[in-house]
Amino acid sequence: MLMDETGTLGVRVYEFRKVVAAREKETVPVSLGGRVYPVRVKTSTVNGRLIAEKPEYDDLSAIAREQGIPLRFVDEEVRLRISEWKRERATIRGGAGGGCPPDRPNAANAARDE
């Protein structure tokens, strides 16, 4: 189409690979203000390495409204409690909990650098 429309004699084409993070959702019990709330958490990983961990906005917003405290404070507290909860679970299972950066390049970095 470019050649037809513009009259150009050549078009340079680059192909890129896309690395997509694996996504999981789980519900984590979070104690805040004397009450336990179920908070849905989205976790993204690439080759077993933690990329992002994010509590659902709707859950944070509901807690903030009910407790009468700023959303920013709820977000900080929930993230802290989620980290503690995951660390406790990893200790029980005998693992380190993951999320440590690798000491050598991984597939995600290799794909990005190509």
C-alpha positions in Angstrom: 0.0 0.0 0.0 2.9 2.4 0.8 4.4 1.8 -2.6 1.1 2.3 -4.4 0.1 5.4 -2.5 3.6 7.1 -2.3 5.5 5.8 -5.3 8.4 4.8 -3.1 10.7 2.1 -4.5 11.4 0.4 -1.2 10.1 0.1 2.3 12.3 -0.9 5.3 10.6 -3.5 7.5 11.6 -4.4 11.1 10.2 -7.3 13.0 10.0 -7.3 16.8 9.2 -10.0 19.2 7.0 -9.3 22.1 7.5 -10.7 25.6 4.2 -10.9 27.6 4.2 -11.2 31.3 2.3 -14.0 32.9 -0.5 -12.6 35.1 -2.1 -14.1 38.2 -4.8 -12.9 40.5 -5.2 -13.9 44.1 -7.1 -12.6 47.1 -5.0 -11.6 50.1 -6.5 -11.0 53.6 -5.4 -7.6 54.8 -6.0 -6.4 58.4 -6.6 -2.7 58.6 -8.3 -0.6 61.3 -9.3 -3.7 63.3 -11.0 -5.4 60.3 -9.8 -8.0 57.8 -10.5 -7.1 54.1 -10.1 -9.4 51.1 -7.9 -7.5 48.6 -7.5 -8.8 45.1 -3.9 -8.6 44.0 -2.6 -8.8 40.4 0.9 -10.2 40.0 2.9 -10.2 36.8 6.0 -12.3 36.2 8.4 -13.1 33.3 10.3 -16.3 33.5 9.4 -16.6 37.2 10.8 -13.2 38.0 8.4 -10.7 39.7 7.7 -7.7 37.5 4.8 -6.0 39.2 2.4 -6.6 42.1 -0.7 -4.4 42.3 -3.7 -4.4 44.6 -7.1 -3.7 42.9 -8.0 -0.1 42.9 -11.7 -0.8 43.7 -10.7 -2.8 46.8 -8.4 0.0 48.0 -11.1 2.6 47.3 -13.7 0.7 49.3 -11.4 0.3 52.3 -10.5 4.0 52.2 -14.2 5.0 52.1 -15.2 2.6 54.9 -12.2 3.6 57.1 -12.5 7.3 56.3 -8.8 7.6 55.4 -7.0 8.8 52.3 -6.6 6.3 49.5 -2.8 7.0 49.4 -2.5 5.8 53.0 -4.6 2.7 52.3 -2.5 1.8 49.2 0.8 2.1 51.2 -0.5 0.0 54.1 -2.1 -2.7 51.9 1.1 -3.1 49.9 3.1 -3.4 53.1 0.7 -6.0 54.5 0.7 -7.9 51.2 4.5 -8.1 51.3 4.5 -9.3 54.9 1.8 -11.9 54.1 3.7 -13.2 51.1 7.0 -13.3 53.1 5.2 -15.4 55.8 3.8 -17.8 53.2 7.3 -18.2 51.6 8.8 -18.9 55.0 6.2 -21.6 55.6 6.9 -23.1 52.2 10.6 -22.9 52.7 11.2 -20.5 49.7 12.7 -17.0 49.4 9.5 -15.5 48.1 10.9 -14.6 44.6 11.1 -11.2 43.2 14.9 -10.9 43.4 16.5 -9.6 40.3 18.5 -12.1 38.4 22.3 -11.9 38.4 22.5 -12.7 34.7 20.4 -11.7 31.6 17.1 -13.4 31.2 14.8 -14.0 28.2 13.0 -10.7 28.8 16.2 -8.7 28.7 17.5 -10.6 25.7 14.3 -10.0 23.7 14.4 -6.3 24.6 18.0 -6.0 23.6 17.6 -7.7 20.2 
